[in-house]
Amino acid sequence: MLITHHAEARAVLSDSRYVPPPVPQDGEPGTLAWLRAQVSRFSTGDTHAERRRLVVERLSALDPAALRTAARTATEERGGDWRGVPTAVLGAALGVRDTSAVPAAASGYLSGEGGPQADTAVAELVELTDLPAVTLLLQGHAATEALIENALAHARLGDDPEAVLHETLRQDPPLKAARRLDTRTGEEVTIDLVAANRDPEVFPDPARFDVTRGPAPHLTFGDGLRPCPAPAHALALAAGVLDTLLGGTGR
């Protein structure tokens, strides 16, 4: 089933009968398959609640404003070469100084198709830090970089970074779809986030990228029972990069 309307998407995301499609539970310890079976994103019920609690606990020690400042400074120091900045800044805040293994480990995090290189990278990361920190690094890496890249495709010099990011999250989200399994029927449900975020019943003139629109009820960070635990942190990292690249107002 494909869902394209905002209200229907919210209903699914708020219904406990729809769960993430299960992942294999028999991966060798230290591999990508093993990691995916250990994290909150692909778990349900009490297991999910406990794993999410540990992630939120880790996040509670991180100040989004400090992340933004660090991302801005790092981007400036690199002469605008922003790739890798959000991951490096988040890693440092989590006590992980070497984040070089994150891109390889993150490459198959959502799909499970990472190969031997991803397995090696996961093994390196779990030697460096705990699972909540690894979870945050892998979930944030590709999504935050894609958010920045998409925002830069729409932004103009001098635009307010936060305004650009809010509208990018709505109109050009880094994650295009969310998937759930209907536990009653076994049917997989795909939520088209691009379509839901452009539902004309919710967003006036939805196809237009409008930085004056302000924060909108987009579904890019999820909704209902399993929203993203770190929207403020992700936005802070992205805004710090854009502060430098756009000469924005966040200084």
Salt bridges, closest charged atoms under 4 A:
ASP15 OD2 - ARG17 NH2 2.80
GLU50 OE2 - ARG53 NH2 2.71
GLU57 OE2 - ARG53 NH1 3.37
GLU76 OE2 - ARG251 NH1 2.86
ASP130 OD2 - ARG58 NE 3.22
GLU145 OE1 - ARG83 NH1 3.51
GLU149 OE2 - ARG83 NH2 3.17
GLU162 OE2 - ARG68 NH1 2.64
GLU167 OE2 - ARG170 NH2 2.87
GLU167 OE2 - ARG213 NE 3.04
ASP172 OD2 - HIS154 NE2 3.04
ASP172 OD1 - LYS176 NZ 3.07
ASP182 OD1 - ARG184 NE 2.99
GLU188 OE2 - ARG179 NE 3.90
ASP199 OD2 - HIS5 ND1 3.64
ASP205 OD2 - ARG208 NE 2.62
ASP210 OD2 - ARG208 NH2 3.38
ASP223 OD2 - ARG10 NE 2.97
ASP243 OD2 - ARG68 NE 2.88
ASP243 OD2 - ARG72 NH2 3.02
